[in-house]
Amino acid sequence: MPASESLGLPPDFVWGVSTASYQIEGAVTEGGRGPTSWDAFAHTPGRTVNGDTGDVACDHYHRYAEDIALMKELGVDAYRFSFAWSRIQPTGRGPVNAEGLTFYDRLVDALLAAGIEPSPTLFHWDTPLALEDEGGWVNPDISKRFADYANVLGEHFADRIPRWITVNEPVVLTTLGYGVGMHAPGKRLGFGSLAVAHNLLLAHGRGVAALRAAGAGQIGIANNHAPVWAASDHDEDQQAAALYNALANDLFADPLLLGRYPALLEPYLPDGAGDALAEIAAPIDWYGINHYNPTMVAAPSTDPTALPGSVDGQQLDSGLPFRMVEIEGYPRTDFGWPVVPSAFTDLLTGFRDRYGDALPPIYITENGCSDATGPDATGRVPDTRRVGYTRAYLEALAEAVAAGVDVRGYFHWSLLDNFEWAAGYSQRFGLVHTDFETQQRTPKDSYYWYQELIRSQS
């Protein structure tokens, strides 16, 4: 599909880009910001590739005006960023840090002046360290702290921010942060991490209520979802895939949209979890979906020395009741993720079929491709794989819209190459190349392709 060819999407379709605070801001000791779980995790030897940290990242804290100028030139309608909780409340509770609010005042006002809608996420995994030291997302009290934080932001920004996201990808913090220890805070609780899932969902519900009470509107969540494929027709593989699907997808959508937890997982939830479902299922205005690739799952191996597969190149521990299997026959991104655009269509139509009238309009809050292509001798960044990936996934999105799925917008991940969590700076998702030594920004071929696409769709 040439960039100038119409996708057939609605004329008011929202085109955007996404980032997250710890991944781009840097300035971790400036402006009154308190330490976070990711500061502690990244500074622990062996936790991230090359020992990389977000101490400087893209230095967006100082260079936000330059980054907004890039977005304005790109032509996006909206920018999804995240507030750093510890910039607002350095310990996750109590007095507000005026310098932190001032930074986000400058960012929000500059976006509005550029004609770009601020679309912030309240929490994108960087838990204030003081709260983490009190148990973090295992401690039920954190959902109350989150509601207080949401109230602060709602009261301060409701008149300027037209679209809000409570929590980003609670499944990832639950499973990789607390389940298997690959992300901050590095806990290995196994199925005990379902208490984290519950507390994140309850924080979302209480955050929705706090934002609405402060006058905010257009509130949603950004949940990561992917089709789960069984490795075979054997009952054992089918059962393993069903369990994994319940953990990765249904656990984070059913309570919000259907007001219930998946029956398969009820034995692992904390006592009394069902009593909070009314708060968790507070009505939202739209539902955010982050999607990258499908997942294939099999039953555990009978080989006692076998590991249950890997995530993002890191081996998982044995003992899990399922095993990740490589999906063969498709091209791969630099992260090793299979490129399967048809799975995106299937995901979206599957959501429509499963949730029906309970499903509000959808925004794609993340989708993108890791491609490490850097500048050539002329300074150009010919990231053709990212262009091909984005083209194919947008065509898949358009197929879902043509089939009746109500998708209102698309936020590309990401604006900039940035700190990619445990992978450090080894993976590049940006439309703009970042030289992490000089902080020079260089728009890639994908940037100009996306720019032309946005122009052609309006």
C-alpha positions as a Markdown table, in Angstrom:
| # | Residue | x | y | z |
|---|---|---|---|---|
| 1 | Met | 0.0 | 0.0 | 0.0 |
| 2 | Pro | 1.6 | 3.4 | -1.0 |
| 3 | Ala | 1.3 | 5.9 | 1.8 |
| 4 | Ser | -1.0 | 8.0 | -0.3 |
| 5 | Glu | -3.6 | 5.2 | -0.7 |
| 6 | Ser | -6.7 | 5.5 | 1.4 |
| 7 | Leu | -7.3 | 2.9 | 4.1 |
| 8 | Gly | -11.0 | 3.7 | 4.1 |
| 9 | Leu | -11.0 | 4.7 | 7.7 |
| 10 | Pro | -13.4 | 7.4 | 9.1 |
| 11 | Pro | -12.3 | 11.0 | 8.3 |
| 12 | Asp | -12.1 | 11.8 | 12.1 |
| 13 | Phe | -9.8 | 8.8 | 12.8 |
| 14 | Val | -7.1 | 9.9 | 15.3 |
| 15 | Trp | -3.5 | 9.4 | 14.3 |
| 16 | Gly | -0.9 | 9.5 | 17.0 |
| 17 | Val | 2.4 | 8.3 | 18.5 |
| 18 | Ser | 3.2 | 6.9 | 21.9 |
| 19 | Thr | 6.0 | 7.1 | 24.5 |
| 20 | Ala | 6.4 | 6.5 | 28.3 |
| 21 | Ser | 8.0 | 8.5 | 31.0 |
| 22 | Tyr | 10.8 | 6.2 | 32.2 |
| 23 | Gln | 11.6 | 5.3 | 28.6 |
| 24 | Ile | 12.3 | 8.8 | 27.4 |
| 25 | Glu | 12.4 | 11.5 | 30.1 |
| 26 | Gly | 15.7 | 10.9 | 31.8 |
| 27 | Ala | 16.5 | 13.6 | 34.4 |
| 28 | Val | 15.8 | 11.0 | 37.1 |
| 29 | Thr | 17.2 | 13.2 | 39.9 |
| 30 | Glu | 15.9 | 16.5 | 38.7 |
| 31 | Gly | 12.8 | 18.6 | 39.4 |
| 32 | Gly | 12.0 | 16.9 | 42.7 |
| 33 | Arg | 11.3 | 13.5 | 41.1 |
| 34 | Gly | 11.5 | 10.6 | 43.5 |
| 35 | Pro | 13.1 | 7.2 | 42.7 |
| 36 | Thr | 11.0 | 4.4 | 41.2 |
| 37 | Ser | 11.0 | 0.6 | 41.0 |
| 38 | Trp | 12.6 | 0.9 | 37.6 |
| 39 | Asp | 15.4 | 3.0 | 38.8 |
| 40 | Ala | 16.2 | 0.4 | 41.4 |
| 41 | Phe | 15.8 | -2.5 | 39.0 |
| 42 | Ala | 17.9 | -1.1 | 36.2 |
| 43 | His | 20.7 | -0.2 | 38.6 |
| 44 | Thr | 20.8 | -3.8 | 39.8 |
| 45 | Pro | 23.6 | -5.7 | 38.0 |
| 46 | Gly | 22.3 | -8.3 | 35.5 |
| 47 | Arg | 18.8 | -7.0 | 35.2 |
| 48 | Thr | 19.0 | -5.1 | 31.9 |
| 49 | Val | 21.0 | -5.6 | 28.6 |
| 50 | Asn | 24.4 | -4.0 | 29.0 |
| 51 | Gly | 23.4 | -2.7 | 32.4 |
| 52 | Asp | 21.4 | 0.1 | 30.6 |
| 53 | Thr | 19.3 | 2.5 | 32.7 |
| 54 | Gly | 16.8 | 5.2 | 32.0 |
| 55 | Asp | 18.9 | 7.8 | 33.8 |
| 56 | Val | 19.2 | 9.9 | 30.6 |
| 57 | Ala | 17.2 | 7.9 | 28.1 |
| 58 | Cys | 16.1 | 10.4 | 25.3 |
| 59 | Asp | 16.6 | 13.4 | 27.6 |
| 60 | His | 13.0 | 14.4 | 26.8 |
| 61 | Tyr | 12.7 | 16.3 | 30.1 |
| 62 | His | 15.0 | 18.9 | 28.6 |
| 63 | Arg | 14.2 | 18.4 | 24.9 |
| 64 | Tyr | 10.4 | 18.1 | 24.9 |
| 65 | Ala | 10.0 | 21.2 | 22.7 |
| 66 | Glu | 12.2 | 19.6 | 20.0 |
| 67 | Asp | 10.2 | 16.4 | 20.2 |
| 68 | Ile | 6.9 | 18.3 | 19.9 |
| 69 | Ala | 8.2 | 20.1 | 16.9 |
| 70 | Leu | 8.9 | 16.6 | 15.4 |
| 71 | Met | 5.4 | 15.6 | 16.1 |
| 72 | Lys | 3.9 | 18.7 | 14.6 |
| 73 | Glu | 5.9 | 18.1 | 11.4 |
| 74 | Leu | 4.8 | 14.5 | 11.4 |
| 75 | Gly | 1.2 | 15.7 | 11.5 |
| 76 | Val | -0.2 | 13.6 | 14.3 |
| 77 | Asp | -3.5 | 14.5 | 15.9 |
| 78 | Ala | -2.6 | 13.2 | 19.4 |
| 79 | Tyr | 0.4 | 12.3 | 21.6 |
| 80 | Arg | 0.2 | 9.5 | 24.1 |
| 81 | Phe | 2.8 | 10.1 | 26.9 |
| 82 | Ser | 2.8 | 9.1 | 30.5 |
| 83 | Phe | 3.0 | 11.0 | 33.7 |
| 84 | Ala | 5.8 | 9.9 | 36.0 |
| 85 | Trp | 4.0 | 9.3 | 39.3 |
| 86 | Ser | 7.1 | 10.1 | 41.3 |
| 87 | Arg | 7.4 | 13.5 | 39.6 |
| 88 | Ile | 4.0 | 14.4 | 40.9 |
| 89 | Gln | 4.2 | 12.6 | 44.3 |
| 90 | Pro | 7.9 | 11.7 | 45.0 |
| 91 | Thr | 6.9 | 8.9 | 47.5 |
| 92 | Gly | 3.6 | 8.0 | 45.8 |
| 93 | Arg | 1.5 | 9.8 | 48.4 |
| 94 | Gly | 1.1 | 13.1 | 50.2 |
| 95 | Pro | 2.2 | 16.5 | 49.1 |
| 96 | Val | 2.3 | 17.4 | 45.4 |
| 97 | Asn | 5.7 | 18.3 | 43.9 |
| 98 | Ala | 5.1 | 21.6 | 42.2 |
| 99 | Glu | 8.1 | 21.3 | 39.9 |
| 100 | Gly | 6.7 | 18.0 | 38.5 |
| 101 | Leu | 3.4 | 19.6 | 37.8 |
| 102 | Thr | 5.2 | 22.6 | 36.2 |
| 103 | Phe | 7.1 | 20.3 | 33.8 |
| 104 | Tyr | 3.8 | 18.6 | 32.6 |
| 105 | Asp | 2.1 | 22.0 | 32.4 |
| 106 | Arg | 4.8 | 23.1 | 30.0 |
| 107 | Leu | 4.5 | 19.8 | 28.0 |
| 108 | Val | 0.7 | 19.9 | 27.8 |
| 109 | Asp | 0.5 | 23.6 | 26.9 |
| 110 | Ala | 3.1 | 23.2 | 24.2 |
| 111 | Leu | 1.2 | 20.2 | 22.7 |
| 112 | Leu | -2.0 | 22.2 | 22.7 |
| 113 | Ala | -0.2 | 25.2 | 21.1 |
| 114 | Ala | 1.0 | 22.8 | 18.4 |
| 115 | Gly | -2.5 | 21.5 | 17.7 |
| 116 | Ile | -1.8 | 18.1 | 19.2 |
| 117 | Glu | -4.1 | 16.4 | 21.7 |
| 118 | Pro | -2.4 | 15.4 | 25.0 |
| 119 | Ser | -3.4 | 11.8 | 25.7 |
| 120 | Pro | -1.6 | 10.8 | 28.9 |
| 121 | Thr | -1.3 | 7.5 | 30.7 |
| 122 | Leu | -1.3 | 8.0 | 34.5 |
| 123 | Phe | 0.8 | 4.9 | 35.2 |
| 124 | His | 3.3 | 3.1 | 32.8 |
| 125 | Trp | 5.0 | 0.7 | 35.2 |
| 126 | Asp | 7.3 | 3.2 | 37.1 |
| 127 | Thr | 6.0 | 2.7 | 40.6 |
| 128 | Pro | 7.3 | 5.2 | 43.2 |
| 129 | Leu | 10.0 | 3.3 | 45.1 |
| 130 | Ala | 8.6 | 4.2 | 48.5 |
| 131 | Leu | 5.3 | 2.4 | 47.5 |
| 132 | Glu | 7.3 | -0.6 | 46.1 |
| 133 | Asp | 9.1 | -0.9 | 49.4 |
| 134 | Glu | 5.7 | -1.2 | 51.1 |
| 135 | Gly | 4.8 | -4.1 | 48.9 |
| 136 | Gly | 4.1 | -2.3 | 45.7 |
| 137 | Trp | 1.2 | -3.8 | 43.7 |
| 138 | Val | 0.9 | -6.8 | 46.0 |
| 139 | Asn | -0.3 | -4.3 | 48.8 |
| 140 | Pro | -4.0 | -3.6 | 48.4 |
| 141 | Asp | -3.4 | -0.1 | 49.7 |
| 142 | Ile | -1.8 | 1.0 | 46.5 |
| 143 | Ser | -5.1 | 1.3 | 44.7 |
| 144 | Lys | -6.2 | 4.0 | 47.1 |
| 145 | Arg | -2.9 | 5.8 | 46.6 |
| 146 | Phe | -3.4 | 5.6 | 42.9 |
| 147 | Ala | -6.9 | 7.1 | 43.2 |
| 148 | Asp | -5.4 | 10.0 | 45.2 |
| 149 | Tyr | -2.8 | 10.5 | 42.5 |
| 150 | Ala | -5.5 | 10.4 | 39.7 |
| 151 | Asn | -7.5 | 13.0 | 41.6 |
| 152 | Val | -4.5 | 15.4 | 41.7 |
| 153 | Leu | -3.9 | 15.1 | 37.9 |
| 154 | Gly | -7.6 | 15.3 | 37.1 |
| 155 | Glu | -8.1 | 18.5 | 39.1 |
| 156 | His | -5.1 | 20.1 | 37.6 |
| 157 | Phe | -5.5 | 19.1 | 34.0 |
| 158 | Ala | -9.1 | 18.2 | 33.3 |
| 159 | Asp | -9.7 | 21.5 | 31.4 |
| 160 | Arg | -6.8 | 20.9 | 29.1 |
| 161 | Ile | -6.6 | 17.1 | 28.5 |
| 162 | Pro | -9.3 | 15.6 | 26.2 |
| 163 | Arg | -8.3 | 11.9 | 26.6 |
| 164 | Trp | -7.1 | 9.9 | 29.5 |
| 165 | Ile | -5.5 | 6.5 | 30.1 |
| 166 | Thr | -5.4 | 5.0 | 33.6 |
| 167 | Val | -2.9 | 2.1 | 33.4 |
| 168 | Asn | -0.7 | 0.7 | 30.7 |
| 169 | Glu | -0.5 | -3.1 | 30.1 |
| 170 | Pro | -1.3 | -4.4 | 33.6 |
| 171 | Val | -0.6 | -7.9 | 32.2 |
| 172 | Val | 3.0 | -7.1 | 31.7 |
| 173 | Leu | 3.6 | -5.7 | 35.1 |
| 174 | Thr | 1.7 | -8.6 | 36.6 |
| 175 | Thr | 3.5 | -11.4 | 34.7 |
| 176 | Leu | 7.0 | -10.1 | 33.9 |
| 177 | Gly | 7.3 | -7.8 | 36.9 |
| 178 | Tyr | 5.8 | -9.9 | 39.7 |
| 179 | Gly | 5.3 | -13.4 | 38.1 |
| 180 | Val | 8.7 | -14.3 | 36.6 |
| 181 | Gly | 10.9 | -11.4 | 37.6 |
| 182 | Met | 12.1 | -10.2 | 34.2 |
| 183 | His | 10.9 | -6.6 | 34.7 |
| 184 | Ala | 10.8 | -4.4 | 37.8 |
| 185 | Pro | 10.4 | -5.0 | 40.6 |
| 186 | Gly | 11.9 | -8.5 | 39.8 |
| 187 | Lys | 9.6 | -10.6 | 41.9 |
| 188 | Arg | 8.9 | -14.3 | 41.2 |
| 189 | Leu | 5.5 | -15.0 | 42.7 |
| 190 | Gly | 4.1 | -17.3 | 40.0 |
| 191 | Phe | 0.4 | -17.5 | 40.2 |
| 192 | Gly | 0.6 | -15.4 | 43.4 |
| 193 | Ser | 1.0 | -12.4 | 41.1 |
| 194 | Leu | -2.7 | -12.5 | 40.3 |
| 195 | Ala | -3.1 | -10.3 | 43.4 |
| 196 | Val | -1.1 | -7.7 | 41.5 |
| 197 | Ala | -3.5 | -8.0 | 38.5 |
| 198 | His | -6.5 | -7.5 | 40.9 |
| 199 | Asn | -4.9 | -4.5 | 42.5 |
| 200 | Leu | -4.0 | -2.9 | 39.2 |
| 201 | Leu | -7.6 | -3.4 | 37.9 |
| 202 | Leu | -9.0 | -1.9 | 41.1 |
| 203 | Ala | -6.6 | 1.0 | 40.8 |
| 204 | His | -7.9 | 1.5 | 37.3 |
| 205 | Gly | -11.5 | 1.5 | 38.5 |
| 206 | Arg | -10.8 | 3.9 | 41.3 |
| 207 | Gly | -8.8 | 6.0 | 39.0 |
| 208 | Val | -11.7 | 6.3 | 36.6 |
| 209 | Ala | -13.9 | 7.4 | 39.5 |
| 210 | Ala | -11.4 | 10.0 | 40.7 |
| 211 | Leu | -10.9 | 11.4 | 37.2 |
| 212 | Arg | -14.6 | 11.7 | 36.6 |
| 213 | Ala | -15.1 | 13.4 | 40.0 |
| 214 | Ala | -12.5 | 15.9 | 39.0 |
| 215 | Gly | -14.3 | 16.7 | 35.7 |
| 216 | Ala | -12.2 | 14.6 | 33.3 |
| 217 | Gly | -13.8 | 12.8 | 30.4 |
| 218 | Gln | -12.9 | 10.3 | 27.6 |
| 219 | Ile | -11.3 | 7.8 | 30.0 |
| 220 | Gly | -9.9 | 4.5 | 28.9 |
| 221 | Ile | -7.2 | 1.9 | 29.6 |
| 222 | Ala | -4.3 | 0.5 | 27.5 |
| 223 | Asn | -4.4 | -3.3 | 27.7 |
| 224 | Asn | -2.0 | -5.5 | 25.8 |
| 225 | His | -3.8 | -8.2 | 23.9 |
| 226 | Ala | -2.8 | -11.0 | 21.4 |
| 227 | Pro | -4.4 | -14.0 | 20.0 |
| 228 | Val | -3.2 | -17.2 | 21.7 |
| 229 | Trp | -2.7 | -20.2 | 19.4 |
| 230 | Ala | -2.4 | -23.8 | 20.7 |
| 231 | Ala | 0.6 | -25.6 | 19.3 |
| 232 | Ser | -1.6 | -28.6 | 18.3 |
| 233 | Asp | -5.0 | -30.1 | 18.5 |
| 234 | His | -4.0 | -32.3 | 21.4 |
| 235 | Asp | -6.1 | -31.8 | 24.5 |
| 236 | Glu | -3.1 | -30.9 | 26.6 |
| 237 | Asp | -2.0 | -28.1 | 24.3 |
| 238 | Gln | -5.5 | -26.8 | 24.0 |
| 239 | Gln | -5.9 | -26.7 | 27.7 |
| 240 | Ala | -2.5 | -25.0 | 28.2 |
| 241 | Ala | -3.5 | -22.4 | 25.6 |
| 242 | Ala | -6.9 | -21.8 | 27.2 |
| 243 | Leu | -5.2 | -21.2 | 30.6 |
| 244 | Tyr | -2.6 | -18.8 | 29.0 |
| 245 | Asn | -5.3 | -16.9 | 27.2 |
| 246 | Ala | -7.2 | -16.5 | 30.4 |
| 247 | Leu | -4.1 | -15.1 | 32.0 |
| 248 | Ala | -3.0 | -12.9 | 29.2 |
| 249 | Asn | -6.3 | -11.6 | 27.8 |
| 250 | Asp | -9.5 | -12.4 | 29.6 |
| 251 | Leu | -8.1 | -11.6 | 33.1 |
| 252 | Phe | -7.7 | -7.9 | 32.0 |
| 253 | Ala | -10.7 | -7.5 | 29.8 |
| 254 | Asp | -13.5 | -9.5 | 31.3 |
| 255 | Pro | -13.6 | -7.7 | 34.7 |
| 256 | Leu | -13.7 | -4.3 | 32.9 |
| 257 | Leu | -16.3 | -5.2 | 30.2 |
| 258 | Leu | -18.3 | -8.1 | 31.7 |
| 259 | Gly | -17.9 | -7.4 | 35.4 |
| 260 | Arg | -16.5 | -10.9 | 36.1 |
| 261 | Tyr | -13.2 | -12.7 | 36.4 |
| 262 | Pro | -12.5 | -15.8 | 34.2 |
| 263 | Ala | -13.6 | -18.9 | 36.0 |
| 264 | Leu | -10.3 | -20.7 | 35.2 |
| 265 | Leu | -8.5 | -18.1 | 37.4 |
| 266 | Glu | -10.8 | -17.7 | 40.3 |
| 267 | Pro | -8.9 | -20.1 | 42.5 |
| 268 | Tyr | -5.8 | -18.0 | 42.2 |
| 269 | Leu | -7.3 | -14.6 | 43.0 |
| 270 | Pro | -7.1 | -13.0 | 46.4 |
| 271 | Asp | -10.0 | -13.5 | 48.8 |
| 272 | Gly | -12.8 | -11.1 | 48.2 |
| 273 | Ala | -11.7 | -10.1 | 44.7 |
| 274 | Gly | -15.2 | -10.5 | 43.4 |
| 275 | Asp | -16.5 | -7.9 | 45.9 |
| 276 | Ala | -14.5 | -5.2 | 44.0 |
| 277 | Leu | -15.8 | -6.0 | 40.6 |
| 278 | Ala | -18.4 | -3.1 | 40.6 |
| 279 | Glu | -15.5 | -0.6 | 41.1 |
| 280 | Ile | -13.3 | -2.3 | 38.6 |
| 281 | Ala | -16.1 | -2.3 | 36.0 |
| 282 | Ala | -16.7 | 1.5 | 36.2 |
| 283 | Pro | -17.9 | 2.5 | 32.8 |
| 284 | Ile | -15.1 | 3.7 | 30.4 |
| 285 | Asp | -15.5 | 5.8 | 27.3 |
| 286 | Trp | -13.2 | 3.7 | 25.1 |
| 287 | Tyr | -11.0 | 0.7 | 25.3 |
| 288 | Gly | -7.3 | 0.8 | 24.4 |
| 289 | Ile | -5.6 | -2.2 | 22.8 |
| 290 | Asn | -1.8 | -2.6 | 22.5 |
| 291 | His | -0.8 | -5.3 | 20.0 |
| 292 | Tyr | 2.4 | -6.6 | 18.5 |
| 293 | Asn | 2.1 | -10.3 | 17.6 |
| 294 | Pro | 0.3 | -13.6 | 18.4 |
| 295 | Thr | 1.5 | -16.1 | 20.9 |
| 296 | Met | 1.8 | -19.9 | 20.5 |
| 297 | Val | 1.4 | -22.1 | 23.6 |
| 298 | Ala | 1.9 | -25.8 | 24.4 |
| 299 | Ala | 1.6 | -28.1 | 27.4 |
| 300 | Pro | 4.7 | -28.4 | 29.6 |
| 301 | Ser | 7.4 | -30.6 | 28.2 |
| 302 | Thr | 7.8 | -34.1 | 29.6 |
| 303 | Asp | 11.5 | -33.5 | 29.6 |
| 304 | Pro | 12.3 | -32.5 | 33.2 |
| 305 | Thr | 15.2 | -30.3 | 32.1 |
| 306 | Ala | 13.2 | -28.3 | 29.5 |
| 307 | Leu | 12.3 | -24.7 | 30.1 |
| 308 | Pro | 8.9 | -23.4 | 29.2 |
| 309 | Gly | 10.2 | -21.1 | 26.4 |
| 310 | Ser | 11.2 | -17.5 | 26.4 |
| 311 | Val | 9.9 | -14.0 | 26.3 |
| 312 | Asp | 11.8 | -11.2 | 24.6 |
| 313 | Gly | 14.8 | -13.5 | 24.4 |
| 314 | Gln | 14.9 | -14.3 | 28.1 |
| 315 | Gln | 14.2 | -17.9 | 29.3 |
| 316 | Leu | 11.3 | -18.4 | 31.7 |
| 317 | Asp | 11.7 | -20.6 | 34.7 |
| 318 | Ser | 10.4 | -24.2 | 34.6 |
| 319 | Gly | 7.3 | -25.2 | 36.6 |
| 320 | Leu | 4.7 | -23.2 | 34.7 |
| 321 | Pro | 1.7 | -25.1 | 33.4 |
| 322 | Phe | 2.3 | -24.0 | 29.8 |
| 323 | Arg | 5.2 | -23.6 | 27.4 |
| 324 | Met | 5.8 | -20.8 | 24.9 |
| 325 | Val | 6.5 | -22.1 | 21.4 |
| 326 | Glu | 8.1 | -20.3 | 18.5 |
| 327 | Ile | 5.8 | -19.4 | 15.6 |
| 328 | Glu | 7.5 | -20.4 | 12.4 |
| 329 | Gly | 6.9 | -19.4 | 8.8 |
| 330 | Tyr | 6.6 | -15.6 | 9.3 |
| 331 | Pro | 9.2 | -12.8 | 9.2 |
| 332 | Arg | 10.4 | -11.5 | 12.5 |
| 333 | Thr | 11.2 | -8.1 | 14.0 |
| 334 | Asp | 14.6 | -7.5 | 15.6 |
| 335 | Phe | 13.0 | -8.5 | 18.9 |
| 336 | Gly | 12.2 | -11.9 | 17.4 |
| 337 | Trp | 8.5 | -11.3 | 17.4 |
| 338 | Pro | 6.6 | -12.9 | 14.4 |
| 339 | Val | 5.0 | -10.5 | 12.0 |
| 340 | Val | 1.4 | -11.8 | 11.5 |
| 341 | Pro | -0.9 | -9.0 | 10.4 |
| 342 | Ser | -3.9 | -11.3 | 10.0 |
| 343 | Ala | -3.7 | -12.0 | 13.7 |
| 344 | Phe | -4.4 | -8.3 | 14.3 |
| 345 | Thr | -7.6 | -8.5 | 12.3 |
| 346 | Asp | -8.6 | -11.7 | 14.2 |
| 347 | Leu | -7.9 | -10.0 | 17.5 |
| 348 | Leu | -10.1 | -7.0 | 16.8 |
| 349 | Thr | -13.0 | -9.0 | 15.3 |
| 350 | Gly | -12.7 | -11.5 | 18.2 |
| 351 | Phe | -13.1 | -8.7 | 20.7 |
| 352 | Arg | -16.3 | -7.5 | 18.9 |
| 353 | Asp | -17.7 | -11.0 | 18.9 |
| 354 | Arg | -16.8 | -11.7 | 22.6 |
| 355 | Tyr | -17.9 | -8.5 | 24.1 |
| 356 | Gly | -20.6 | -7.2 | 21.8 |
| 357 | Asp | -22.5 | -4.2 | 23.1 |
| 358 | Ala | -20.3 | -4.1 | 26.2 |
| 359 | Leu | -17.3 | -3.1 | 24.1 |
| 360 | Pro | -16.9 | 0.7 | 23.8 |
| 361 | Pro | -15.0 | 2.2 | 20.9 |
| 362 | Ile | -11.5 | 1.0 | 20.5 |
| 363 | Tyr | -8.2 | 2.9 | 20.2 |
| 364 | Ile | -5.0 | 1.1 | 19.2 |
| 365 | Thr | -2.8 | 2.6 | 21.9 |
| 366 | Glu | 0.4 | 0.8 | 20.8 |
| 367 | Asn | 1.6 | -1.0 | 17.7 |
| 368 | Gly | 5.1 | -1.0 | 16.2 |
| 369 | Cys | 8.2 | -2.8 | 15.1 |
| 370 | Ser | 11.7 | -3.2 | 16.4 |
| 371 | Asp | 14.1 | -2.5 | 13.6 |
| 372 | Ala | 17.7 | -1.5 | 14.4 |
| 373 | Thr | 18.5 | 0.1 | 11.1 |
| 374 | Gly | 20.6 | 3.2 | 11.7 |
| 375 | Pro | 21.7 | 6.2 | 9.6 |
| 376 | Asp | 23.6 | 5.4 | 6.4 |
| 377 | Ala | 26.5 | 7.3 | 4.9 |
| 378 | Thr | 24.1 | 10.1 | 3.8 |
| 379 | Gly | 22.4 | 10.4 | 7.2 |
| 380 | Arg | 19.2 | 8.7 | 5.9 |
| 381 | Val | 17.6 | 5.9 | 8.0 |
| 382 | Pro | 16.1 | 3.4 | 5.5 |
| 383 | Asp | 14.0 | 1.3 | 7.9 |
| 384 | Thr | 12.0 | -0.5 | 5.3 |
| 385 | Arg | 11.0 | -3.3 | 7.6 |
| 386 | Arg | 9.2 | -0.9 | 9.9 |
| 387 | Val | 7.4 | 0.7 | 6.9 |
| 388 | Gly | 6.3 | -2.8 | 5.7 |
| 389 | Tyr | 5.2 | -3.8 | 9.2 |
| 390 | Thr | 3.2 | -0.6 | 9.8 |
| 391 | Arg | 1.6 | -0.8 | 6.4 |
| 392 | Ala | 0.6 | -4.4 | 6.8 |
| 393 | Tyr | -0.8 | -3.9 | 10.3 |
| 394 | Leu | -2.8 | -0.8 | 9.3 |
| 395 | Glu | -4.3 | -2.7 | 6.4 |
| 396 | Ala | -5.2 | -5.4 | 8.9 |
| 397 | Leu | -6.8 | -2.8 | 11.1 |
| 398 | Ala | -8.7 | -1.4 | 8.2 |
| 399 | Glu | -10.0 | -4.9 | 7.4 |
| 400 | Ala | -11.4 | -5.1 | 11.0 |
| 401 | Val | -13.1 | -1.7 | 10.6 |
| 402 | Ala | -14.6 | -2.8 | 7.3 |
| 403 | Ala | -16.0 | -5.8 | 9.2 |
| 404 | Gly | -17.7 | -3.6 | 11.7 |
| 405 | Val | -15.2 | -3.1 | 14.5 |
| 406 | Asp | -15.4 | 0.4 | 15.9 |
| 407 | Val | -11.8 | 1.6 | 16.0 |
| 408 | Arg | -11.4 | 5.3 | 16.4 |
| 409 | Gly | -7.6 | 5.9 | 16.4 |
| 410 | Tyr | -4.1 | 4.5 | 16.1 |
| 411 | Phe | -1.0 | 5.4 | 18.2 |
| 412 | His | 2.3 | 4.2 | 16.7 |
| 413 | Trp | 4.9 | 2.9 | 19.2 |
| 414 | Ser | 7.0 | 4.8 | 19.3 |
| 415 | Leu | 7.9 | 8.4 | 18.4 |
| 416 | Leu | 11.6 | 7.9 | 19.5 |
| 417 | Asp | 14.0 | 5.1 | 19.9 |
| 418 | Asn | 14.1 | 4.8 | 23.7 |
| 419 | Phe | 15.0 | 2.7 | 26.7 |
| 420 | Glu | 13.2 | -0.6 | 26.0 |
| 421 | Trp | 12.9 | -1.9 | 29.6 |
| 422 | Ala | 15.0 | -5.0 | 30.3 |
| 423 | Ala | 16.3 | -4.9 | 26.7 |
| 424 | Gly | 17.9 | -1.5 | 27.4 |
| 425 | Tyr | 18.9 | 0.3 | 24.3 |
| 426 | Ser | 19.3 | -2.8 | 22.2 |
| 427 | Gln | 15.9 | -2.5 | 20.5 |
| 428 | Arg | 14.7 | 0.4 | 18.5 |
| 429 | Phe | 11.0 | 1.1 | 17.9 |
| 430 | Gly | 11.1 | 4.8 | 17.0 |
| 431 | Leu | 10.0 | 6.6 | 13.9 |
| 432 | Val | 12.8 | 8.9 | 14.9 |
| 433 | His | 16.4 | 7.6 | 15.4 |
| 434 | Thr | 18.0 | 8.6 | 18.7 |
| 435 | Asp | 21.7 | 8.9 | 19.0 |
| 436 | Phe | 22.0 | 8.1 | 22.7 |
| 437 | Glu | 25.5 | 9.7 | 22.9 |
| 438 | Thr | 24.6 | 13.0 | 21.3 |
| 439 | Gln | 20.8 | 13.0 | 21.6 |
| 440 | Gln | 20.6 | 13.9 | 18.0 |
| 441 | Arg | 17.1 | 13.1 | 16.5 |
| 442 | Thr | 17.0 | 11.8 | 12.9 |
| 443 | Pro | 13.6 | 11.1 | 11.3 |
| 444 | Lys | 13.6 | 7.7 | 9.6 |
| 445 | Asp | 12.0 | 6.7 | 6.3 |
| 446 | Ser | 9.1 | 5.4 | 8.4 |
| 447 | Tyr | 8.6 | 8.9 | 9.8 |
| 448 | Tyr | 8.2 | 10.3 | 6.3 |
| 449 | Trp | 6.0 | 7.4 | 5.2 |
| 450 | Tyr | 3.7 | 7.8 | 8.3 |
| 451 | Gln | 3.6 | 11.6 | 7.6 |
| 452 | Glu | 2.4 | 11.1 | 4.1 |
| 453 | Leu | -0.1 | 8.4 | 5.2 |
| 454 | Ile | -1.6 | 10.9 | 7.8 |
| 455 | Arg | -1.9 | 13.6 | 5.1 |
| 456 | Ser | -3.5 | 11.3 | 2.6 |
| 457 | Gln | -6.2 | 10.0 | 5.1 |
| 458 | Ser | -7.4 | 13.4 | 6.1 |
